[in-house]
Amino acid sequence: MSFRAGVGEPHQEIQKRIKALFERVKDAAYGDVFDPSDTIKLDAGSLAYVVGELQNYCIMEADRDAIGDAFEVFIGPALRGSEGQSTSTW
């Protein structure tokens, strides 16, 4: 398991592993999601915290559409048009 934060594991080790994992994911099959220049900008402590919180969930086995739900949460009502979609030009 690569996406994890071990108890007592140094934050810099977690950061190194997660950044390497992110690079593999970008290169592997998600060119339509990630731009090659995308990076993780969180400091080691913040990244370790986020990984520690998220590692308890498995979105691959979720009954709901995790990507759609995330879009709805993060895009916010301010950026949605009258049909519920984004009106900004990314």
N, C-alpha and C positions, 0 to 999 in steps of 0.2 A: 504494500500500500504506500503510495507516494504522497497522497493528500492527507497528511496527518501532522499533528504536533505532539510529540512524545512528552510525557511527564518529565520535567526537568531538562528537556533538550534545549540547548542554547538557541536563542532566537535567530542568530545568524545562520545556523545550520538549517533551520526551518525555511528561512528566507531563500537560501541557496537552492534547496530542493524544490520549493514551490516555483521559483523563477525558472528553473530548468524544466520543470513540468509544463509551465505555461508556454515556454518556447517550443517544446515538443508538440503540444496541442495546436499551437498556431501553425506549425509546419505540416502537421499530419493531415487534417481534414477540415479545418475550419477557416479557410481562406475567405469565405463569404461572410464570416462573423468578425474576424480579427484582421486588422491591418498589420502588415509586417513590422511597422514601426511602433505598434502598441507595446507598452511596458507596464509593469507593476511598479507604482511609485510609493507604496507604503513603506515606512521604515520597518526594520526587523521586528520590533516589539508589537507594532500594530498588526503586521501580517500574521505573526504567531497567534495573536488573540483571535483574529478573524478565522484562521484555519481551525483553531481549537474549538470555536463555536460551531462552525459549519461541518466539521468532521463527524458529528453525531447524526447527520441527516443523509439520506440516500435519495436524491431527486430522481434517479433512474427508475425507482420503484414507486414513485408517487402516482396517485390516481389523477391528479390535476396536471394541467399544462404548466410546468414550472417556468418555461420561457415566457409564455403569455402573461402569467401572473407577475413575473418580475418586470416585464414591460409596463404593465398597468401601475405597479407600485412606483417604479423609478421614474417613469416619464412624467407623471404628475398631471393633474387636471389643467394646469396652466398651458401645457404644450399640446393638448388634445383639441382637435377641431370638433365641429358639430357631430361628426360621425364616430367620435371616439378614437380617432387616429391622430398621429402627430402632424402638425402643420409646419413644423420647422424644416429647413433644408439642411441636413446634416452634412 
